[in-house]
């Protein structure tokens, strides 16, 4: 992967992280729930993934690089969900074994 593409991916990661912080802030200020996680994931799928796929199709990165980037984004979605659970913005029912 060339250095320009590497920098572009780092910029995209920074943007995805900034969006996550924005969603956490929204939940703190306005409450929220699972829909915030769904919105965050939708934003990534709508705006980021097509761009990254295009970079790969144009030969700027390998499939392995794409998979690593997608896993990064999926991990951020999971982290957002966990943060909202910790804040009480998402309620999780405890299983009988956890009680």
N, C-alpha and C positions, 0 to 999 in steps of 0.2 A: 504494500500500500504506500502510495507516495505521501510526502509530508503535507501537501495541501489537503489531501483527503483526511489524513490523520487529524489535522487541525480542525477541519470542518466537523468531523465526528465529535471531537472534544467540545466544540461550540454547541453542537446539538445536545450533548450530554448536559452541558451547563444549562441550556434552555429547559430540558426535561426536569432537572433538579429545581430550577426556579419555579416552574409550574407546580411542582409538588409542594414547595413551600407556600405558594399562593393558595393552594387548596387547603393546606393546614390552617393558614390564616383565616380563610373563609369559614372554616368549621369553628374556629375559636370565636369569631365575631358574630356569626349568624346561625350557629348550629349546623347540622348537616347530617349526613348519613351515607349509606352505601351508594347513593346516587352520585356523590362527589367522586368516589373511586371510579364509578362507571364513566363519568364525564372526563376524568383525567385520562383514563385508558382510551377513550374515544378520541380525545385530542391527539394523543400519540399516534394512534392508528390512522387518523385522518390527515394529519399534517407532517408527521415525522417519517413514518414508515414508507410512504410512497417516494419521498425524497431519497431515502437511503437505498431503497430498491433500485431507483434510477441510477444512483452512483454505481451500484454493483453491476447493473446491466451495461453501463458504459465502460466497464472494465476498471473502475477506480478502486474496487475492493473485491476480495474473494468471498465466497459463500461463508467460509468460517468466520470472517470478520463481521459479516452481516448477522450471523447467529449470535456472536458475542454481544453485538449491539442490541439485538432484540432481547436477549436475556437480561442485559442491563436495564432496559426499559420495563420488562416484566417485574424485575426485582424492585424497581422504584414504585410500581403500582402496589406490590405487596407491602412495601414499607409504608406507603400512604395509608393503606387499610389498617395496618397495625397501629400507626400513630393515631388514627381516628378512633380505634377501639380503646386505646389507652386514655384518650381524652373523654371517652364516653359518648362520642358522636355516633358510634355504631355499637349497638347492643348485641352481644353474642350470648345465646342461650347456652348454659352449662349443661353438659351431659350428666346423667345420673352418676357416672363414675367419678366426675369432678366434684360433686357436691359434698 
